[in-house]
Amino acid sequence: MLTDINPKLPMRDKSLTKEFYTHRLGFRLLGEYDNYLIVGKDKIEIHFFEHQKLDPKENYGQIYIRTNNIEKLYQTLLDNKVQIHPNGNLETKPWGQKEFAILDPDNNLLTFGQSI
């Protein structure tokens, strides 16, 4: 039986990734190892593996994170000066989700969505 999913995304610089997720997005540090980082917030965890040769322009890492208060989350990120993806402003999609998206320092796409 499946119980959870914890995506693994590439990172070039562990300290930069840790700072972005903990200070800008409000995640807490769950684990930090030589070439590995784990952060969490509420009921989700994201794992990162070191990939120093990663070219952010060629990174297609993506995750979709569901929320139950998208407007508050969106405003919190704006207040924290987190840049919203140019094509990812908060809007209602035809598939019944209200969504927005951001990019992390390594160009991993994080899309946040709430059913409407």
N, C-alpha and C positions, 0 to 999 in steps of 0.2 A: 504494500500500500504506500502511495506517495503522500508525504506530509508537508514538505516545504520545497521551495526552489531558491537557491542562492546563486545569482549570476556571478560569473567571473569575467572581469574586464581587464584589458592591458593598461599598464601605467609605465611612464618613463621615469618619473621621479617620485619616490614614495613620500617625501616630505611635502611636496607640492600637492599631491593628491590628498594626503591626510589633511592639510590645511584647508583645501577647498571644501571637502566633504564635512569636516567637523566645524569649521568656523563660518563658512558661507552658507552651507545647506543644513546645518544643525544636527548632523549625525554624531554619534558617539563612537569612540574608538573601542572596538571589541577585541582586536588582536593585531600585533605588529611583529613580524618576523623578518629574517634577512631579506628576502625577496618577495614578501607577501604582506598584504594589509587586509584587514576586515573591519568594516564600519557597519553600524546599524542605526535604525531609527524606527520607533514604534514596532511594527511586526516584520520589518524587512531587514535583510543583511545583503551587503554587496561585498564581494571578495575581489581583490586586485592582485595580479601577478606582474612582476617586473618584466618589462620588455624595453630595454634601453635603446634598441635600434628602431623602435616604432616610429614610423612616419605618420604624424597625425592626419595628414592629407589623405592617407591611404587606410585609415582606421575606420572600420564600419561597425564597431562595437555599439550595440543598442540594447536598451532595456525599457520596458513599459511598466510604470509603477502606478497602481491604482490608489486613489485617495477618496476620502468621504467629505472633504471640504476644500475643493480645488480653488475657490476664490481666495480663501484665507492663505493657502499655501502660495499661490501666485503673488499675492500682495507681500507676503513675508519675504519671498525671494527678491522682489523688486526693492523692498526696503533694505535688504542686505546687499544691494547693488550687484546681484547676479544677473548677467546678461541673458536675456531671452533669445532663443534661436531666431534669426531673421524671418524664417518661415514658420515659426512655432508660437506665435502669440496665442493667448487664451481665446478659444472659439469653440462653438458647437459644431461637431462633425456630423456628416450624414448617417454615420453608423451608430448614433445615439450616445456619443461620448462628448463631454466637454474636456478639451485637452490644451496643453501647452508643452513646449520642449525647451531644453537647454543643452549646451555642450559642456563637458568637463574639460580640464586642461589638456587632455589627450584626444579630444574630439569624440569621446564616447557620447552618444546621444541618449539623453534621459527624457523620455516622454511621460508626462503625468496625466492621468485621465480619471474622470468620474462619470459614472452612468447617469443619464438624465431621464 
